[in-house]
């Protein structure tokens, strides 16, 4: 392979990863918003696609693939670790599906985009919560599905890196 085709293959894989996580998050936003569930039937297949993409990346450009893999693993550890800590602290308000979803987001978005996605999603959920509390449609004790807000955060993170 030439350097150009190697680089192009890595960029195609990055694009595929962005599309996969966007589609997954859209579906999870819908199911979490309707049923307050993050189904494993969705999370695990998407998680299993990632190593296949990395195998293709390793074949195309080993050095770039190593960077992509490290970035993804660090992203998964950051997001999964942060949500696991919250899961332990606020028992019952955050589900295990949210923890797995955050780790999956980190895997696909990587360490360079996951913080933006999480912060944007959490800020949007906080603004929404305050508005709904002031409108007396929610109370402080009510929980919110996180996937819709993290989906918006994912969109922001991906757009922010394009611009």
N, C-alpha and C positions, 0 to 999 in steps of 0.2 A: 504494500500500500504506500501511496505517496503521502507526504506530510499534509497536503491539502485534503486528501480523502480521509485521513485519520482524524484531522481536526473537524471535518464536516460530520463524520460519524459520531463523534463525541457531542457535537452541537445538536444533532438529531436526537441522540439519547436524552440530552438535557431537555429538549422540547417535548419528547414523549413523556418524560417524568413530570413535567409541568402539566401536560394535558391529563395524565393519569390522576394526579393528585387533585386537580380541579374537578374532574368528573366525579371522583370518589367523594370529595368534600361536598359537592352539590347534592349528591344522593344522601350522604350522612346528615347534611343540614335539613333535608326534607324529612328523613325518618326520625331524627332527634326532635325536630320541631313538632312532628305529629304524635310520635309514640314515646318520646323521651328514652330512646334506645339507640345505641350504636352497635349494630349487629356484627358479630364475629364472622358471619357468612360473607360479609363485605370486606372486613379488615384483613383476614388471613389470605385470601387470594391476591389482593393488592400487595400485601407484604411479600408474597412469593414471586411476584413479577419482578420485584427489585433485583434479586440476585441474577435473574436471567438477563436483565439489562446490563448489569455490571459485568457479566461474562462476555457479552458482546463488546462492551467498552474495553475490557482487558485484551480482547483479541485485536481490536482496532488500534489502540494506543495505550500500552501498558502504563506509561508514566502518568498520562492524563487520567487514566482510570483509577490509579492509586489515589490521586488527589480527590477525585470524585467520591470514592469509597470512604476515605477518611473524613471528608466534609459531611457526608451523609451520616456516618456513624456518630460523629460528634453532635450533629443536629438532633439525631434520635435520642441520644443520651441527655442533651440539654432539655428538650421538650418533654420527653418521657419522665426524666428525673424531676423536673419542676412540677409536673402534674401529679406524679406519684407522691411527692411531698404534700401537695395540696389535698390529695385523696386521703392521706393518713391524718392530716390535721383537721379537715372539715368533714369528718365521717358522715356519709349519707347525703351530702350536698353535691358531690362530684362522683360520678360512677367510674368503674374500672374501664368501661368502654371509652370514656373521655381520655383516660391515661394512655390506652393503646392507640387511640386516634392521634393524640399529640405526638407520640413516638413515631407513628407512621408519617405524620406531617414532617417531622424532623428528618426522617430518612429520605423523603422525596425532595424537601426544600433545601436541606443542608444547613450547616451552621451559619452560612452567610445570609440566609433569608428567614430562618425560623424565628429569630427574636422579633423581627418586624411583624411577621404574621401573628405571633402570640400577643405582642403588645397592642397591635392594631385591633385584634379581635376582642381583647379584654377591655380596651378603652371604649370601643363601640358598645359592648355589652353593658358597661358601667353607665354610659350616657343614656342608653335605652332604659336601663333600670331606673335611673333617677327620673326620667320623663314619665315612666309608667307609675312610679310611686307618687309623684306629684299629681298625676291624673287619677290617683286612687284606684288604679287597675291592678297594681301589685302591692304587696307589703314587703317589708324588709326581710321577712322570713321565707318568702316565696323563692323557689329556685328557678333557674332559667336553663333551657337547653343550650349548651355551649357551641355545638357544631355550626349553627347558622352564623354565629359571630366569628368563629374561627375560619369559616369559609370566606367571609368577607375579608378577614385578615390575610388569608392566603392570596386572594385576588390582589390586595394592596401590595403585599410583599413581591409578588411576581411582576406587577406593573411597575413598582418602584425600581426594580433592577433592570427593567427594559429601558426606562427613560433615562 
